[in-house]
């Protein structure tokens, strides 16, 4: 089961940033971080494999991209 929990660093919740877990294992993060006009406002990245990351327009697209990347790198996440 996929879950989204607020990302906490040094005891502080990071605004606009969520850790995505499959079961009880963190697999990546999504965050809302608008950079500039014409760029997607949501970023996603796998916890393992910094080369697997991207920027998309919506939270739903960030979750879908993260799930797809995780399933490709880990058979049990399917």
N, CA, C and O atoms as a DFTB+ gen file, in Angstrom:
312 C
 N C O
     1  1       0.838      -1.177       0.000
     2  2       0.000       0.000       0.000
     3  2       0.885       1.242       0.000
     4  3       1.875       1.314       0.728
     5  1       0.522       2.202      -0.811
     6  2       1.257       3.460      -0.910
     7  2       0.707       4.457       0.105
     8  3      -0.508       4.600       0.239
     9  1       1.593       5.143       0.817
    10  2       1.178       6.177       1.763
    11  2       2.051       7.409       1.591
    12  3       3.172       7.331       1.089
    13  1       1.526       8.526       2.010
    14  2       2.230       9.806       1.948
    15  2       2.252      10.384       3.353
    16  3       1.206      10.544       3.981
    17  1       3.451      10.699       3.847
    18  2       3.581      11.285       5.181
    19  2       4.439      12.541       5.075
    20  3       5.325      12.610       4.224
    21  1       4.188      13.539       5.930
    22  2       5.023      14.739       5.886
    23  2       6.493      14.381       6.126
    24  3       6.811      13.542       6.969
    25  1       7.372      15.028       5.378
    26  2       8.808      14.816       5.554
    27  2       9.272      15.600       6.771
    28  3       8.968      16.785       6.912
    29  1      10.014      14.927       7.652
    30  2      10.529      15.558       8.867
    31  2      12.049      15.465       8.848
    32  3      12.611      14.383       8.682
    33  1      12.709      16.609       9.020
    34  2      14.166      16.669       9.083
    35  2      14.546      17.395      10.363
    36  3      14.079      18.506      10.614
    37  1      15.383      16.775      11.162
    38  2      15.819      17.348      12.445
    39  2      14.640      17.756      13.323
    40  3      14.692      18.777      14.008
    41  1      13.584      16.959      13.300
    42  2      12.424      17.214      14.137
    43  2      11.464      18.259      13.599
    44  3      10.462      18.564      14.246
    45  1      11.749      18.813      12.426
    46  2      10.894      19.845      11.842
    47  2      10.232      19.338      10.567
    48  3      10.887      18.738       9.715
    49  1       8.928      19.582      10.441
    50  2       8.204      19.220       9.232
    51  2       8.567      20.206       8.134
    52  3       8.560      21.419       8.348
    53  1       8.884      19.678       6.954
    54  2       9.231      20.529       5.818
    55  2       7.954      20.840       5.048
    56  3       7.290      19.931       4.550
    57  1       7.613      22.101       4.950
    58  2       6.402      22.528       4.270
    59  2       6.449      22.145       2.792
    60  3       7.446      22.386       2.112
    61  1       5.364      21.548       2.303
    62  2       5.259      21.198       0.898
    63  2       6.075      19.997       0.474
    64  3       6.307      19.807      -0.720
    65  1       6.521      19.173       1.424
    66  2       7.386      18.031       1.109
    67  2       6.838      16.782       1.796
    68  3       6.564      16.799       2.996
    69  1       6.679      15.695       1.030
    70  2       6.140      14.454       1.577
    71  2       7.043      13.283       1.233
    72  3       7.609      13.212       0.142
    73  1       7.166      12.369       2.178
    74  2       7.863      11.112       1.956
    75  2       6.823      10.087       1.528
    76  3       5.780       9.946       2.167
    77  1       7.109       9.376       0.447
    78  2       6.192       8.380      -0.083
    79  2       6.710       7.004       0.316
    80  3       7.871       6.668       0.085
    81  1       5.822       6.215       0.919
    82  2       6.208       4.884       1.393
    83  2       5.386       3.822       0.679
    84  3       4.222       4.039       0.343
    85  1       6.008       2.675       0.455
    86  2       5.309       1.488      -0.020
    87  2       5.386       0.497       1.121
    88  3       6.467       0.030       1.478
    89  1       4.231       0.175       1.696
    90  2       4.232      -0.592       2.944
    91  2       4.832       0.293       4.026
    92  3       4.360       1.409       4.244
    93  1       5.856      -0.186       4.701
    94  2       6.507       0.638       5.725
    95  2       7.880       1.117       5.268
    96  3       8.668       1.604       6.079
    97  1       8.177       0.982       3.959
    98  2       9.496       1.334       3.433
    99  2       9.431       2.632       2.626
   100  3       8.692       2.700       1.644
   101  1      10.189       3.669       3.018
   102  2      10.230       4.897       2.218
   103  2      10.861       4.616       0.851
   104  3      11.923       3.999       0.765
   105  1      10.203       5.073      -0.207
   106  2      10.739       4.847      -1.549
   107  2      11.080       6.141      -2.276
   108  3      11.825       6.121      -3.257
   109  1      10.545       7.266      -1.808
   110  2      10.837       8.524      -2.483
   111  2      10.176       9.704      -1.808
   112  3       9.579       9.595      -0.737
   113  1      10.308      10.839      -2.479
   114  2       9.713      12.074      -1.960
   115  2       9.075      12.844      -3.103
   116  3       9.526      12.782      -4.246
   117  1       8.010      13.575      -2.770
   118  2       7.444      14.548      -3.691
   119  2       7.413      15.878      -2.953
   120  3       7.279      15.920      -1.730
   121  1       7.538      16.960      -3.707
   122  2       7.490      18.268      -3.057
   123  2       6.933      19.306      -4.017
   124  3       7.076      19.210      -5.236
   125  1       6.294      20.299      -3.419
   126  2       5.756      21.419      -4.173
   127  2       6.791      22.525      -4.114
   128  3       7.071      23.077      -3.050
   129  1       7.353      22.840      -5.270
   130  2       8.405      23.854      -5.297
   131  2       8.396      24.573      -6.642
   132  3       9.194      24.259      -7.525
   133  1       7.488      25.541      -6.794
   134  2       7.437      26.262      -8.066
   135  2       8.744      27.028      -8.287
   136  3       9.166      27.808      -7.434
   137  1       9.371      26.800      -9.423
   138  2      10.654      27.433      -9.723
   139  2      10.482      28.668     -10.598
   140  3      10.908      29.764     -10.234
   141  1       9.860      28.481     -11.739
   142  2       9.735      29.568     -12.703
   143  2       8.532      29.291     -13.599
   144  3       8.101      28.144     -13.725
   145  1       7.991      30.329     -14.220
   146  2       6.889      30.111     -15.151
   147  2       7.306      29.124     -16.242
   148  3       8.433      29.170     -16.736
   149  1       6.389      28.239     -16.610
   150  2       6.671      27.274     -17.658
   151  2       7.308      25.991     -17.173
   152  3       7.576      25.101     -17.980
   153  1       7.561      25.864     -15.873
   154  2       8.117      24.635     -15.304
   155  2       7.096      24.023     -14.359
   156  3       6.365      24.737     -13.673
   157  1       7.050      22.709     -14.329
   158  2       6.153      22.025     -13.406
   159  2       6.486      22.384     -11.969
   160  3       7.655      22.533     -11.614
   161  1       5.457      22.523     -11.145
   162  2       5.661      22.956      -9.763
   163  2       5.947      21.809      -8.801
   164  3       6.365      22.053      -7.669
   165  1       5.732      20.573      -9.221
   166  2       5.931      19.411      -8.349
   167  2       7.178      18.649      -8.770
   168  3       7.383      18.391      -9.956
   169  1       8.010      18.291      -7.800
   170  2       9.180      17.465      -8.078
   171  2       9.003      16.116      -7.398
   172  3       8.319      16.003      -6.381
   173  1       9.624      15.104      -7.968
   174  2       9.597      13.771      -7.376
   175  2      10.985      13.166      -7.527
   176  3      11.715      13.486      -8.465
   177  1      11.342      12.291      -6.598
   178  2      12.634      11.604      -6.661
   179  2      12.562      10.321      -5.854
   180  3      11.958      10.280      -4.782
   181  1      13.184       9.272      -6.378
   182  2      13.311       8.035      -5.618
   183  2      14.355       8.228      -4.536
   184  3      15.318       8.972      -4.723
   185  1      14.171       7.562      -3.403
   186  2      15.137       7.637      -2.317
   187  2      16.464       7.040      -2.753
   188  3      17.525       7.592      -2.461
   189  1      16.405       5.920      -3.447
   190  2      17.609       5.274      -3.973
   191  2      17.651       5.508      -5.474
   192  3      16.745       5.092      -6.196
   193  1      18.693       6.166      -5.943
   194  2      18.824       6.421      -7.380
   195  2      18.464       7.844      -7.737
   196  3      17.390       8.098      -8.281
   197  1      19.349       8.771      -7.439
   198  2      19.078      10.186      -7.691
   199  2      18.811      10.474      -9.166
   200  3      18.227      11.505      -9.500
   201  1      19.241       9.559     -10.060
   202  2      18.996       9.773     -11.478
   203  2      17.527       9.579     -11.828
   204  3      17.103       9.938     -12.926
   205  1      16.748       9.019     -10.912
   206  2      15.323       8.827     -11.131
   207  2      14.556       9.920     -10.403
   208  3      14.160       9.767      -9.247
   209  1      14.358      11.023     -11.110
   210  2      13.644      12.161     -10.539
   211  2      13.051      12.967     -11.686
   212  3      13.377      12.743     -12.852
   213  1      12.187      13.896     -11.348
   214  2      11.598      14.719     -12.387
   215  2      10.757      15.847     -11.825
   216  3      10.610      16.005     -10.613
   217  1      10.212      16.624     -12.742
   218  2       9.369      17.767     -12.409
   219  2       8.108      17.665     -13.256
   220  3       8.183      17.486     -14.472
   221  1       6.953      17.780     -12.614
   222  2       5.662      17.648     -13.294
   223  2       4.721      18.757     -12.830
   224  3       5.052      19.525     -11.927
   225  1       3.544      18.834     -13.455
   226  2       2.612      19.924     -13.177
   227  2       1.723      19.705     -11.959
   228  3       1.345      20.674     -11.301
   229  1       1.377      18.454     -11.640
   230  2       0.410      18.211     -10.571
   231  2       0.928      17.211      -9.546
   232  3       1.854      16.445      -9.813
   233  1       0.313      17.237      -8.370
   234  2       0.654      16.270      -7.321
   235  2       0.354      14.847      -7.787
   236  3       1.129      13.928      -7.523
   237  1      -0.769      14.667      -8.478
   238  2      -1.139      13.345      -8.973
   239  2      -0.093      12.813      -9.950
   240  3       0.256      11.633      -9.910
   241  1       0.403      13.678     -10.820
   242  2       1.436      13.263     -11.776
   243  2       2.738      12.924     -11.061
   244  3       3.448      12.008     -11.475
   245  1       3.057      13.649      -9.997
   246  2       4.269      13.349      -9.217
   247  2       4.153      11.972      -8.575
   248  3       5.098      11.184      -8.618
   249  1       2.993      11.676      -7.976
   250  2       2.784      10.363      -7.363
   251  2       2.849       9.258      -8.416
   252  3       3.480       8.225      -8.191
   253  1       2.205       9.466      -9.555
   254  2       2.203       8.455     -10.611
   255  2       3.615       8.210     -11.141
   256  3       3.997       7.063     -11.374
   257  1       4.381       9.261     -11.331
   258  2       5.753       9.123     -11.825
   259  2       6.620       8.391     -10.819
   260  3       7.425       7.536     -11.190
   261  1       6.460       8.722      -9.551
   262  2       7.238       8.059      -8.501
   263  2       6.879       6.576      -8.422
   264  3       7.764       5.727      -8.315
   265  1       5.600       6.268      -8.474
   266  2       5.167       4.859      -8.442
   267  2       5.736       4.084      -9.627
   268  3       6.253       2.978      -9.469
   269  1       5.634       4.674     -10.808
   270  2       6.137       4.011     -12.010
   271  2       7.645       3.765     -11.907
   272  3       8.123       2.683     -12.249
   273  1       8.384       4.754     -11.443
   274  2       9.834       4.596     -11.293
   275  2      10.159       3.544     -10.239
   276  3      11.078       2.747     -10.423
   277  1       9.413       3.536      -9.138
   278  2       9.665       2.562      -8.071
   279  2       9.348       1.146      -8.539
   280  3      10.072       0.209      -8.204
   281  1       8.291       0.981      -9.299
   282  2       7.938      -0.352      -9.794
   283  2       8.984      -0.865     -10.765
   284  3       9.237      -2.068     -10.831
   285  1       9.589       0.033     -11.515
   286  2      10.631      -0.374     -12.444
   287  2      11.908      -0.770     -11.744
   288  3      12.677      -1.571     -12.275
   289  1      12.157      -0.222     -10.551
   290  2      13.405      -0.514      -9.846
   291  2      13.244      -1.573      -8.771
   292  3      14.239      -2.074      -8.246
   293  1      11.999      -1.927      -8.431
   294  2      11.774      -2.874      -7.341
   295  2      10.557      -3.741      -7.645
   296  3       9.433      -3.243      -7.592
   297  1      10.742      -5.012      -7.961
   298  2       9.607      -5.870      -8.330
   299  2       8.525      -5.967      -7.265
   300  3       7.351      -6.091      -7.614
   301  1       8.869      -5.917      -5.979
   302  2       7.847      -6.060      -4.942
   303  2       6.959      -4.832      -4.828
   304  3       5.897      -4.917      -4.211
   305  1       7.344      -3.691      -5.394
   306  2       6.525      -2.484      -5.334
   307  2       5.387      -2.519      -6.340
   308  3       4.507      -1.660      -6.296
   309  1       5.382      -3.475      -7.229
   310  2       4.317      -3.580      -8.221
   311  2       3.035      -3.990      -7.531
   312  3       2.002      -4.139      -8.185
